[in-house]
Amino acid sequence: MSPAEPFPLFHPSDARRAFSSDDVTRRFAKVAQLEPGSNVLVLGCGADGAAALLLARELGCSVVAADTDEDVVASVRERVRNQGLSERVETRGVDLDALGLPEGAFHGVLVQGRVLYPLKDGLTRLRGLLVKRGRVGLTFPSRVVRVLPKAAQAFWERRVGAPLLHPGELLQALEAHGYEPESSETLSDVELDDYYREVEANLRPTSGPRAAALREELALHRENNGKAVVSYAFFVGRRKEPGEKPPASRDRG
């Protein structure tokens, strides 16, 4: 199998990201049992910083809004200042290979609509940032049919460096890497079509070689006439400790 392409996977900075709606953020906050004073990392926060602002404004969380793009960080910093949330939201530029963030510090780590790491690497890195029983919410491509067409299989294996998993298998991967799986959702066919239209509208000639794989992804999607064979999943897991007993059936964990 060929090595994976460079991470994070390219996404136009101005395009709306998958799973970036306020409703998804609120659902994550509910599952993660976030409350006033909870420490949350929003990684790959996007230029609008919407999730970070919502968590600080509505729930009173202490948020680190982090991104690799300094222009994005500057945009979020301005929004934070304008909304009077500077005491609750810290904006920070980060290097994904060395985040420079404290271990065991966050009750929640949220990655909406960005694929920042290979799956196993991301699960391992982000687990270390969580407090005991902290939650991660992560985005990753997922196959939504039993057998992928050969072209899609070859493309995605090249892109992420491993076979694509079904949503249920993503939850199994969570468990294998030290989490209690809690929820998952994928974009419907209509949502995926809307997402790709938004992405395509924001691709620019200046995107250059970085966008080549994304353009190929768009072409593969069109070949299936709007019927998804690969979609994007958002899945949530709670940090679990070695030897921990499974939660009682009526306990969310």
Backbone bond lengths (Angstrom), bond angles and torsions (degrees), N, CA, C in turn:
res aa  C-N    CA-C-N  psi(-1)  N-CA   C-N-CA  omega(-1)  CA-C   N-CA-C  phi
1 M - - - 1.457 - - 1.532 109.60 -
2 S 1.308 116.00 138.31 1.459 120.21 -179.82 1.520 110.48 -69.13
3 P 1.341 117.22 152.53 1.469 119.49 175.90 1.521 110.26 -62.09
4 A 1.319 115.38 152.39 1.460 120.10 177.89 1.516 110.36 -64.95
5 E 1.341 115.23 154.67 1.453 119.84 173.78 1.533 109.54 -70.39
6 P 1.318 117.33 165.31 1.468 119.16 -178.39 1.534 111.65 -60.92
7 F 1.303 114.78 139.66 1.456 121.55 174.13 1.527 108.39 -103.79
8 P 1.357 117.99 151.91 1.460 126.74 0.69 1.518 112.08 -71.65
9 L 1.344 116.19 153.11 1.456 119.46 175.31 1.523 108.87 -63.95
10 F 1.324 115.56 137.81 1.461 120.69 -174.08 1.527 111.11 -63.89
11 H 1.325 115.04 138.35 1.462 122.76 174.61 1.519 107.14 -145.74
12 P 1.350 119.01 129.23 1.473 119.93 179.67 1.521 110.80 -57.74
13 S 1.307 116.65 132.00 1.462 119.97 -173.28 1.524 112.78 -64.50
14 D 1.342 117.49 -27.46 1.467 119.94 -178.14 1.525 113.57 -88.95
15 A 1.323 117.52 -8.59 1.465 120.55 -176.97 1.520 110.79 -81.80
16 R 1.329 115.21 140.74 1.468 120.14 175.50 1.525 109.29 -61.46
17 R 1.318 115.84 135.87 1.457 120.10 -177.75 1.527 110.97 -92.10
18 A 1.305 116.32 152.09 1.463 120.57 174.40 1.525 109.53 -61.96
19 F 1.331 115.92 145.97 1.463 123.02 175.17 1.532 113.10 60.90
20 S 1.326 116.81 25.50 1.462 119.87 -177.55 1.527 112.50 -100.66
21 S 1.322 117.42 8.75 1.459 119.61 -178.87 1.525 110.35 -72.57
22 D 1.330 115.34 158.21 1.456 120.23 176.53 1.526 111.34 -60.04
23 D 1.341 116.85 -35.24 1.463 119.92 -179.69 1.523 111.23 -62.12
24 V 1.337 117.36 -42.44 1.461 120.14 179.16 1.524 110.13 -65.37
25 T 1.337 116.41 -41.38 1.461 119.81 178.05 1.522 111.13 -60.82
26 R 1.320 116.86 -42.79 1.467 120.14 179.50 1.521 111.26 -66.87
27 R 1.337 117.61 -38.15 1.467 119.32 177.67 1.523 110.75 -63.93
28 F 1.336 116.32 -42.03 1.461 118.88 177.26 1.524 110.39 -61.20
29 A 1.320 116.65 -44.58 1.460 120.35 -179.26 1.523 111.35 -60.44
30 K 1.336 116.75 -37.05 1.462 120.03 179.61 1.523 110.94 -68.60
31 V 1.336 116.78 -47.07 1.463 119.83 179.58 1.527 110.42 -63.33
32 A 1.336 115.88 -39.70 1.462 121.01 -178.52 1.523 112.69 -77.56
33 Q 1.348 117.50 -4.51 1.461 123.10 178.71 1.529 111.16 55.72
34 L 1.332 115.03 42.81 1.462 119.94 178.78 1.517 109.72 -74.15
35 E 1.336 115.77 147.88 1.457 121.99 -177.75 1.518 108.31 -149.70
36 P 1.343 118.07 173.26 1.459 119.26 178.77 1.534 111.69 -52.41
37 G 1.322 114.76 130.78 1.458 120.46 -179.15 1.509 114.88 91.08
38 S 1.331 119.10 -10.13 1.467 120.39 176.38 1.522 109.63 -63.02
39 N 1.320 116.24 140.13 1.458 121.42 177.39 1.519 109.50 -92.77
40 V 1.337 116.28 125.75 1.468 121.02 -176.01 1.523 109.42 -130.85
41 L 1.320 115.16 136.01 1.462 122.02 171.68 1.517 108.91 -104.60
42 V 1.330 117.19 121.82 1.467 121.92 171.55 1.526 105.70 -104.87
43 L 1.324 115.68 105.31 1.460 122.11 -172.39 1.523 109.54 -100.40
44 G 1.354 116.28 129.62 1.459 119.60 -170.33 1.507 108.67 71.73
45 C 1.338 116.10 52.20 1.470 121.79 -165.69 1.523 114.01 -69.81
46 G 1.346 118.65 -19.09 1.453 120.31 -178.94 1.509 112.22 78.96
47 A 1.329 115.73 158.07 1.463 120.82 -171.99 1.519 113.53 -65.98
48 D 1.345 117.40 -25.89 1.468 118.26 -179.61 1.527 111.95 -86.48
49 G 1.337 116.73 -18.42 1.463 119.54 179.55 1.515 113.65 57.07
50 A 1.337 117.17 27.84 1.464 120.75 -169.37 1.520 112.93 -59.89
51 A 1.328 117.19 -44.54 1.465 119.44 -177.40 1.521 111.17 -65.24
52 A 1.324 116.32 -43.98 1.463 119.87 -179.98 1.517 110.97 -61.44
53 L 1.330 116.73 -43.13 1.458 120.58 -179.40 1.525 111.36 -65.88
54 L 1.330 116.68 -41.53 1.465 120.07 179.94 1.530 110.87 -63.68
55 L 1.323 116.84 -45.69 1.466 120.09 -177.60 1.524 111.46 -63.48
56 A 1.324 116.23 -36.55 1.466 119.79 178.50 1.522 111.31 -74.24
57 R 1.327 116.27 -43.42 1.467 120.71 -173.33 1.534 111.75 -74.42
58 E 1.331 117.02 -48.37 1.460 120.54 -173.43 1.529 113.02 -84.62
59 L 1.347 117.11 -35.02 1.457 119.73 -173.17 1.517 113.58 -110.02
60 G 1.336 117.26 -9.20 1.447 119.34 -179.92 1.515 113.94 71.82
61 C 1.341 116.70 25.02 1.464 120.46 178.54 1.526 110.17 -74.94
62 S 1.328 115.35 156.33 1.459 122.22 169.28 1.522 107.08 -95.17
63 V 1.335 116.96 117.07 1.457 121.42 -167.23 1.528 111.11 -118.91
64 V 1.336 115.00 137.52 1.451 121.46 165.87 1.521 106.98 -104.59
65 A 1.330 117.02 114.79 1.464 122.85 177.20 1.525 107.08 -98.63
66 A 1.331 116.85 110.27 1.460 121.51 -170.89 1.521 111.09 -122.08
67 D 1.323 115.56 145.03 1.460 121.01 177.39 1.529 108.62 -153.91
68 T 1.333 114.92 158.94 1.469 119.50 178.22 1.517 112.35 -83.66
69 D 1.327 117.49 -15.74 1.459 123.32 -175.66 1.526 109.21 -98.18
70 E 1.314 117.30 115.49 1.468 120.51 -177.18 1.522 112.21 -64.50
71 D 1.342 117.87 -30.58 1.463 119.59 176.51 1.528 110.71 -65.35
72 V 1.329 116.00 -39.11 1.464 120.68 176.37 1.522 110.14 -63.39
73 V 1.318 116.36 -45.90 1.466 120.64 179.87 1.525 110.55 -59.59
74 A 1.331 117.09 -42.73 1.466 120.74 179.45 1.523 111.22 -63.01
75 S 1.352 116.47 -39.55 1.460 120.51 178.96 1.521 110.77 -63.83
76 V 1.338 117.11 -44.59 1.462 120.26 179.46 1.522 110.59 -65.99
77 R 1.318 116.47 -39.99 1.470 119.74 -179.91 1.534 110.55 -58.89
78 E 1.324 116.27 -40.26 1.468 120.04 178.75 1.531 110.80 -65.71
79 R 1.327 117.27 -41.21 1.461 120.37 178.43 1.534 111.22 -64.32
80 V 1.314 115.19 -40.96 1.465 119.87 178.00 1.523 110.28 -60.18
81 R 1.324 116.31 -45.38 1.463 121.32 -179.81 1.531 110.71 -62.86
82 N 1.333 116.02 -44.23 1.469 120.06 -177.60 1.526 112.36 -64.84
83 Q 1.320 117.06 -29.99 1.464 120.72 -178.94 1.526 112.46 -93.74
84 G 1.324 116.70 4.67 1.458 120.11 176.78 1.511 114.02 66.60
85 L 1.343 116.63 34.06 1.461 120.85 -175.83 1.527 112.86 -112.41
86 S 1.317 116.92 18.68 1.467 119.88 -175.09 1.519 112.87 -62.02
87 E 1.331 118.24 -26.32 1.462 120.15 179.36 1.519 111.99 -76.60
88 R 1.322 116.99 -18.41 1.472 119.93 -177.28 1.521 113.41 -108.42
89 V 1.320 117.91 -20.31 1.463 121.09 -176.39 1.517 109.88 -121.71
90 E 1.317 115.43 121.65 1.461 122.31 172.50 1.524 108.06 -102.09
91 T 1.321 117.62 129.21 1.473 120.80 176.16 1.516 108.47 -101.44
92 R 1.323 114.86 139.34 1.457 118.42 -173.55 1.527 110.95 -148.98
93 G 1.335 116.67 133.69 1.451 122.04 168.89 1.514 109.35 -83.29
94 V 1.331 116.66 137.95 1.459 120.13 -175.87 1.526 110.77 -133.66
95 D 1.317 115.44 158.07 1.453 124.89 168.73 1.518 106.55 -104.81
96 L 1.316 117.84 121.91 1.461 120.39 -174.62 1.521 112.97 -61.51
97 D 1.328 117.52 -26.66 1.464 120.02 179.39 1.520 112.33 -77.97
98 A 1.310 117.37 -20.09 1.465 122.19 179.68 1.519 107.51 -149.46
99 L 1.328 116.56 84.39 1.456 120.96 -171.40 1.526 112.66 -64.74
100 G 1.324 117.24 -28.32 1.456 119.67 -179.59 1.514 113.24 67.90
101 L 1.331 117.15 27.91 1.458 122.51 179.89 1.523 109.71 -108.82
102 P 1.316 117.92 150.82 1.467 120.05 -175.64 1.523 112.50 -68.62
103 E 1.318 115.61 140.88 1.458 120.96 176.21 1.531 109.78 -71.57
104 G 1.319 115.24 145.94 1.460 120.71 174.40 1.506 114.61 60.88
105 A 1.331 117.80 33.49 1.466 120.63 -172.36 1.521 114.31 -108.48
106 F 1.343 118.90 -16.67 1.463 120.54 -167.63 1.530 111.70 -114.75
107 H 1.333 114.40 134.60 1.464 120.17 173.76 1.526 111.27 -77.32
108 G 1.309 116.77 -21.42 1.455 121.47 177.51 1.514 110.79 -149.79
109 V 1.345 115.79 140.58 1.467 122.32 171.73 1.521 106.40 -124.30
110 L 1.322 116.64 122.09 1.462 122.25 -171.75 1.525 109.98 -121.27
111 V 1.332 115.56 124.11 1.470 122.21 176.36 1.526 106.85 -125.50
112 Q 1.323 116.55 104.26 1.461 122.04 -175.16 1.523 110.86 -104.78
113 G 1.323 116.24 116.96 1.453 120.45 169.65 1.510 115.61 70.36
114 R 1.315 119.02 12.67 1.453 122.48 174.07 1.522 108.67 -124.80
115 V 1.339 115.21 141.56 1.468 121.04 175.79 1.520 105.73 -108.08
116 L 1.311 115.32 97.63 1.458 121.18 -169.44 1.516 113.40 -91.50
117 Y 1.333 116.85 -29.75 1.465 122.24 -174.62 1.526 110.06 -138.36
118 P 1.332 117.03 158.14 1.470 118.29 163.24 1.526 108.79 -56.08
119 L 1.316 117.12 151.53 1.459 120.85 -169.24 1.531 112.75 -55.87
120 K 1.318 117.63 -55.96 1.468 120.40 -174.67 1.521 110.94 -64.65
121 D 1.327 116.62 -39.11 1.460 120.88 179.02 1.520 110.30 -63.29
122 G 1.341 116.52 -45.13 1.451 120.49 -179.39 1.521 112.28 -62.85
123 L 1.332 116.66 -44.04 1.466 119.79 -179.95 1.519 111.17 -61.27
124 T 1.321 116.32 -40.28 1.463 120.32 -179.29 1.521 111.36 -69.33
125 R 1.334 117.07 -47.85 1.458 120.84 -178.29 1.526 111.88 -61.39
126 L 1.318 116.44 -45.67 1.456 119.98 -173.32 1.520 112.14 -74.95
127 R 1.321 118.18 -29.05 1.465 120.14 177.80 1.519 110.76 -59.11
128 G 1.322 116.77 -39.86 1.456 120.23 -177.87 1.508 113.90 -64.97
129 L 1.337 117.66 -20.14 1.461 121.12 -179.94 1.526 112.72 -82.27
130 L 1.338 116.06 -15.11 1.457 120.33 -172.28 1.524 112.40 -87.82
131 V 1.333 115.35 145.80 1.453 120.58 166.50 1.531 107.60 -68.26
132 K 1.324 117.37 167.09 1.454 120.27 172.86 1.517 109.02 -59.12
133 R 1.310 115.25 131.52 1.465 124.05 -178.44 1.522 112.58 72.76
134 G 1.320 118.15 10.31 1.457 120.81 173.41 1.515 111.12 -71.21
135 R 1.333 116.29 159.23 1.465 121.41 -176.10 1.518 111.91 -114.03
136 V 1.329 114.76 145.48 1.454 122.05 170.02 1.522 108.65 -113.24
137 G 1.337 116.52 138.78 1.459 122.33 171.58 1.515 107.39 -120.90
138 L 1.319 117.31 118.54 1.468 121.95 -166.96 1.519 110.90 -130.07
139 T 1.324 115.96 146.12 1.465 122.70 176.93 1.527 109.66 -108.17
140 F 1.348 116.06 137.18 1.466 119.72 177.07 1.525 108.37 -159.00
141 P 1.352 117.13 147.26 1.474 118.93 176.48 1.523 110.98 -64.79
142 S 1.322 115.70 148.88 1.460 121.19 -176.84 1.523 109.56 -145.42
143 R 1.316 116.26 140.95 1.470 118.31 173.99 1.523 108.55 -77.96
144 V 1.329 115.98 142.52 1.459 120.47 -178.39 1.523 111.44 -121.97
145 V 1.337 116.52 14.31 1.452 122.62 171.30 1.521 107.39 -126.24
146 R 1.334 116.11 160.83 1.471 118.99 -176.73 1.514 111.66 -67.45
147 V 1.346 116.00 -43.15 1.464 120.45 -178.80 1.525 108.53 -125.46
148 L 1.320 116.69 122.76 1.456 121.12 179.13 1.522 111.17 -76.84
149 P 1.340 117.97 142.48 1.468 119.86 167.88 1.526 109.95 -56.53
150 K 1.324 116.68 148.22 1.459 120.28 -173.68 1.525 112.52 -58.08
151 A 1.332 116.55 -40.71 1.464 118.96 -178.27 1.529 111.03 -64.03
152 A 1.338 116.57 -42.65 1.456 120.27 178.92 1.523 111.06 -66.58
153 Q 1.321 116.26 -40.43 1.461 119.62 179.90 1.529 111.05 -62.46
154 A 1.328 116.01 -46.22 1.466 119.39 -179.24 1.527 111.06 -64.55
155 F 1.330 116.67 -42.04 1.455 120.14 -179.16 1.523 111.44 -62.20
156 W 1.326 116.82 -50.16 1.455 119.59 -174.19 1.523 112.51 -71.54
157 E 1.331 116.28 -34.41 1.470 117.72 176.27 1.522 110.42 -65.51
158 R 1.328 115.93 -36.00 1.467 118.86 175.93 1.519 110.51 -68.91
159 R 1.316 116.33 -37.08 1.458 119.34 -174.07 1.527 112.85 -73.60
160 V 1.313 117.51 -41.58 1.477 119.03 -176.51 1.520 112.99 -107.52
161 G 1.337 117.69 -4.22 1.453 120.46 174.33 1.508 114.94 78.32
162 A 1.346 117.53 16.98 1.467 121.08 -179.48 1.527 108.14 -165.31
163 P 1.325 118.05 159.53 1.469 119.56 174.95 1.524 110.82 -61.17
164 L 1.327 116.02 142.35 1.458 119.88 177.59 1.520 110.27 -72.07
165 L 1.319 115.65 143.84 1.454 121.85 -179.03 1.523 110.82 -102.59
166 H 1.317 115.49 150.87 1.453 123.18 170.14 1.530 108.07 -72.20
167 P 1.359 119.56 155.08 1.464 119.73 -179.81 1.525 114.31 -51.29
168 G 1.323 116.84 -39.57 1.458 118.84 177.83 1.519 112.24 -64.58
169 E 1.336 115.97 -34.64 1.460 119.69 177.94 1.526 111.85 -72.23
170 L 1.346 117.11 -29.08 1.452 119.76 173.98 1.529 110.54 -63.25
171 L 1.330 116.46 -38.96 1.457 119.46 176.88 1.530 110.99 -66.03
172 Q 1.327 116.41 -36.36 1.464 119.89 175.79 1.529 110.60 -64.32
173 A 1.332 116.09 -37.56 1.468 119.70 177.03 1.519 110.64 -63.83
174 L 1.330 116.91 -39.79 1.458 120.07 174.36 1.523 110.80 -54.65
175 E 1.322 115.36 -50.36 1.469 119.72 -177.78 1.521 111.84 -61.71
176 A 1.333 116.30 -38.59 1.460 120.41 -178.60 1.521 112.53 -68.69
177 H 1.338 116.86 -17.92 1.459 120.27 -177.14 1.524 112.57 -112.55
178 G 1.329 115.76 24.43 1.452 119.12 169.40 1.509 115.81 93.52
179 Y 1.337 117.40 29.73 1.458 121.12 178.78 1.532 110.22 -128.91
180 E 1.311 115.30 154.41 1.452 121.96 166.87 1.526 107.34 -93.56
181 P 1.355 119.36 112.39 1.468 120.43 -178.55 1.530 110.66 -63.50
182 E 1.340 116.13 138.64 1.453 119.37 -177.15 1.524 114.25 -125.25
183 S 1.314 119.85 -38.31 1.459 119.56 -179.40 1.520 109.92 -161.50
184 S 1.327 115.76 158.87 1.462 120.86 172.64 1.517 108.90 -154.30
185 E 1.333 115.73 151.59 1.455 121.67 174.46 1.520 108.17 -148.57
186 T 1.324 116.38 153.71 1.462 121.21 176.46 1.519 108.91 -125.91
187 L 1.335 115.34 157.95 1.457 120.10 175.24 1.524 109.45 -69.08
188 S 1.320 116.48 133.64 1.465 120.92 173.61 1.525 109.84 -69.74
189 D 1.322 116.67 171.71 1.468 120.28 177.90 1.529 110.94 -56.85
190 V 1.326 116.72 -44.66 1.470 120.47 -179.21 1.525 110.27 -65.28
191 E 1.322 116.85 -44.94 1.467 120.42 179.43 1.521 111.62 -63.10
192 L 1.331 116.18 -38.23 1.461 119.63 179.83 1.524 110.89 -68.47
193 D 1.336 117.25 -40.33 1.462 120.63 175.55 1.529 110.75 -59.27
194 D 1.330 116.19 -45.96 1.469 120.41 179.35 1.523 110.77 -61.71
195 Y 1.320 115.71 -41.71 1.465 120.83 179.46 1.526 110.85 -60.72
196 Y 1.330 117.05 -47.22 1.461 119.96 -177.94 1.523 112.18 -67.71
197 R 1.327 117.05 -34.82 1.459 118.90 175.76 1.524 110.95 -62.59
198 E 1.312 115.98 -41.56 1.460 120.83 178.36 1.526 111.05 -63.86
199 V 1.316 116.13 -43.77 1.466 120.50 179.63 1.526 110.48 -63.18
200 E 1.332 116.45 -47.42 1.464 120.11 -177.66 1.529 111.19 -62.29
201 A 1.333 116.54 -38.68 1.466 120.09 -179.49 1.521 111.95 -64.87
202 N 1.334 117.20 -21.61 1.458 120.94 -177.05 1.528 113.68 -105.75
203 L 1.333 117.16 3.87 1.461 119.56 172.62 1.523 108.77 -75.04
204 R 1.290 117.15 137.97 1.454 122.85 -177.95 1.528 110.10 -122.80
205 P 1.329 117.90 153.08 1.474 119.44 174.07 1.529 111.71 -55.16
206 T 1.334 116.13 -30.40 1.466 119.80 -179.44 1.527 112.50 -73.34
207 S 1.359 116.93 -10.01 1.469 118.74 177.52 1.520 111.19 -64.04
208 G 1.326 116.53 -30.34 1.454 122.36 171.69 1.515 114.48 59.85
209 P 1.338 116.79 -149.10 1.464 121.52 -175.09 1.519 113.27 -60.40
210 R 1.331 118.29 -26.47 1.462 120.32 -179.85 1.523 111.97 -57.37
211 A 1.330 115.75 -30.77 1.462 120.25 -173.87 1.523 112.80 -93.78
212 A 1.330 118.82 1.00 1.467 120.77 -174.78 1.528 111.72 -58.79
213 A 1.327 116.85 -47.09 1.468 119.61 -178.45 1.523 110.76 -66.99
214 L 1.323 117.47 -36.22 1.460 120.07 178.76 1.523 110.75 -65.87
215 R 1.331 117.06 -38.74 1.471 119.67 176.45 1.533 110.43 -63.89
216 E 1.322 116.86 -37.92 1.465 120.06 177.11 1.526 110.33 -66.41
217 E 1.308 116.55 -38.52 1.469 120.86 176.34 1.525 111.00 -59.92
218 L 1.327 116.34 -43.93 1.462 120.49 177.41 1.526 111.51 -60.74
219 A 1.338 116.33 -43.07 1.464 120.46 -179.42 1.521 111.17 -63.81
220 L 1.331 117.37 -41.38 1.465 120.74 178.85 1.526 110.57 -63.10
221 H 1.309 116.49 -39.20 1.463 119.24 179.08 1.522 110.58 -63.41
222 R 1.327 117.30 -42.48 1.471 120.43 -179.67 1.525 111.51 -63.06
223 E 1.319 117.24 -34.42 1.464 120.76 -178.86 1.522 112.38 -60.27
224 N 1.337 117.15 -23.12 1.459 121.08 -178.35 1.524 112.72 -95.87
225 N 1.344 116.33 12.09 1.466 122.08 173.39 1.524 112.58 53.90
226 G 1.332 115.45 42.37 1.449 119.51 175.30 1.511 115.70 82.78
227 K 1.328 117.85 -1.62 1.462 121.30 177.28 1.521 108.11 -95.37
228 A 1.312 116.59 115.02 1.463 120.69 -174.42 1.526 111.26 -71.30
229 V 1.312 115.95 134.59 1.465 121.50 167.11 1.524 109.37 -110.49
230 V 1.334 114.73 -25.33 1.467 122.08 172.52 1.520 107.20 -130.17
231 S 1.313 116.25 134.20 1.451 120.68 177.35 1.531 107.69 -130.68
232 Y 1.310 115.85 -168.56 1.454 120.88 174.59 1.521 108.93 -113.37
233 A 1.313 115.58 139.56 1.464 122.01 -179.73 1.516 109.81 -113.79
234 F 1.310 114.67 147.53 1.470 121.91 171.24 1.514 106.28 -122.42
235 F 1.323 117.13 120.44 1.456 120.18 -173.74 1.521 110.15 -134.30
236 V 1.327 114.44 149.58 1.455 121.90 -171.19 1.521 109.60 -125.26
237 G 1.328 115.63 136.32 1.455 120.21 175.81 1.516 111.04 -141.22
238 R 1.330 115.68 152.93 1.461 122.79 177.97 1.522 109.77 -100.18
239 R 1.319 116.36 134.85 1.457 119.75 176.61 1.526 109.61 -58.10
240 K 1.316 115.29 128.05 1.459 122.43 -178.90 1.516 108.57 -117.51
241 E 1.320 116.68 143.11 1.456 121.07 -177.76 1.526 110.54 -96.19
242 P 1.330 117.48 151.48 1.474 120.49 178.41 1.527 111.02 -55.65
243 G 1.315 115.97 132.86 1.453 121.35 178.69 1.507 114.99 80.44
244 E 1.332 117.32 1.15 1.460 120.50 -179.44 1.518 110.61 -66.68
245 K 1.324 116.54 137.07 1.450 120.83 177.73 1.527 109.86 -74.43
246 P 1.328 117.67 148.53 1.470 119.47 176.00 1.511 110.41 -59.44
247 P 1.355 117.65 148.82 1.466 119.94 179.72 1.518 110.88 -66.77
248 A 1.318 117.01 151.51 1.460 121.15 174.06 1.518 109.45 -59.45
249 S 1.309 116.96 152.87 1.466 121.60 -171.66 1.525 112.25 -60.30
250 R 1.351 118.64 -27.58 1.464 120.01 -178.54 1.520 112.06 -101.15
251 D 1.319 115.95 10.75 1.466 121.86 179.85 1.514 108.48 -109.51
252 R 1.346 117.50 126.90 1.457 119.84 178.61 1.520 112.30 -66.75
253 G 1.300 118.15 -12.35 1.464 121.53 -178.18 1.484 111.34 93.55
